[in-house]
Amino acid sequence: MSNQNGKKPSPLLNKSANKKEWLKAAEELPTTDMKFTSLSGEKVEMLYTPEDVKTIDHDSEIGYPGEFPYTRGIHHNLYRGKLWTMRQFAGFGSPEDTNERFKYLLAHGQTGLSTAFDMPTLMGWDSDDHLAEGEVGICGVAISSLEDMKVLFDGIPLDKVSTSMTINSPAAMVLAFYLCVAEAQGVPFSKLRGTMQNDILKEYIAQKEFIYHPEPSMRIIVDMIEYCKDNVPQFNPVSVSGYHIREAGSTAAQELAFTLADGFAYIEACIERGMDVDSFAPRISFFFNSHLDFFEEIAKFRAARKIYAKRMRNKYGAKNPKSWTLRFHTQTAGCSLTAQQPENNIVRTAIEALAAVLGGTQSLHTNSMDETLALPSDKAVKIALRTQQIIAYEHGVINTVDPLGGSYYVESLTQRMEDEAERYFEKIDALGGVIRAIEAGFFQKEIADAAYHYQMELDRKEKIIVGVSDFVEEDEKIDIPILKISKEVEVQQVKRLKELKASRNDAKVSETLDALIVAANDGTNLMPRILDCARNHVTLGEMCHALKEPFGVYEEQAVF
């Protein structure tokens, strides 16, 4: 049978009896030569129907927002009640420079601060350490002492602003400096709100900014959780971070599984210490990457909440619903940004940010277009902040909770994410837990294999990066302002540190450092001793170095 033009009608004009019949007809049609897989390499079906979700029970696996298992969100009314916190990551140069940027962001509508530290600070080195030369203030703000921290938050009332700090190995020292600034401002610890990343396990897995062996590093984190539980109750002492796992090259499912496994390891360590799970679990938060694959990311966030709620209630016996709810911050994918055609990064970031919002994030950082070239300029960071504000106020996506809930594709993908994570949990348990799996190189090899697979897809042009592997502009000239860090930053930081060391009480420095080492050896909670050191102007590097004696320095074994 032919139509009036002599052409056979499309087989899809006839009503299909089921999905299988529809697919058979659809597969006869021509397609492009693109590879229809997720960013993680998972096969994506042409069509999803009720058949793909028939095994998913609505009440037990999806439910309603604000109710167990929180697949659809941890709040009943989500952004109708309160928008996510717009927390732009900021930190560069001297404490004075970053203090100025903080005030700039707050003036332009940012609702929370997020602090990036330079490499010496992240590694536990002072600005005057020979290993810090040439790196002071380059990739974040340089903080070596309480005086630096006071300058960083000068004129910013700590009882009015929520502050996040992205630091891990020296996190206890930086938290102590922050608490001392609060004391100087007359702000009770009970009024401080914020988050310390403080996720050392992911450092061994992905980012590699570790100092001590895993066991004593875990002990420091448990000390911090215990101290904050009793003294800084509104502060999140750990933000379990999948972000860097994803930046290292993991798949979405690996990011999900490895991050939650790390979080469960901290929870088990605290329970082993003797803490009741409901006394600390509500202050454990998470930090995820929002990558390029829109639907995969949304499903990842939904699966994370469901897995966490089930484990916290069913395995760890948490009774407080706040202990069941996974709260998370999101940052758009830094590794998705390109130096070529950097304005394209604005579009990438906007779509990644939208995925985070539709996935129900509690706070969000949007990357700036110039971050593959340098730390962001004022103009670039303002565009990144405006991106969040446009999503919040102009596009209507906040009007309903979990608007993609019930999508055959999204629900099927959410379930697949959960199933893949559970398979990884079984492998980690079989290796003896997270620390044993780290020492065996399990995580590192899984991530390396995933990164290699994705790179091969790019090399074969099965995946396209616009402006890099296709749609390339020859002789492109980058015409955007670039932030440059002056060498004078290092000169001034070293000078301030020298003046501090000349003016402090050396006897008190020695006394408090000795007490810190005693506490490290006898098992006493380290935080009160670290606070004593901070109050007496012991530097970050001095404290970190002192703990190398009892805790040792970790060297990673190569994995092939």
Secondary structure, DSSP 8 states (H G I E B T S, - for coil): ---TTS----GGGS--SSHHHHHHHHTTS---S---B-TTS-B--S---GGGGTT--IIIII--TTSTT-TT-SSSSGGGT---EE--EE--BSHHHHHHHHHHHHHTT--SEEEEB-HHHHTT--TTSGGGTTTTTTSSB---SHHHHHHHTTT--TTTS-EEEE--TTHHHHHHHHHHHHHHHT--GGG--EEE---HHHIIIII----S-HHHHHHHHHHHHHHHHHH-TTEESEEEE-HHHHHTT--HHHHHHHHHHHHHHHHHHHHHHT--HHHHGGGEEEEEEE-S-HHHHHHHHHHHHHHHHHHHHHTS---SHHHH---EEEEE-GGG--SSSTTHHHHHHHHHHHHHHHTT-SEEE---TTTTTSS--HHHHHHHHHHHHHHHHHS-TTSSSSTTTT-HHHHHHHHHHHHHHHHHHHHHHHTTSHHHHHHTTHHHHHHHHHHHHHHHHHHTTSS--BTTTBS--TT----S------THHHHHHHHHHHHHHHHS-HHHHHHHHHHHHHHHHHT--SHHHHHHHHHTT--HHHHHHHTHHHH---------
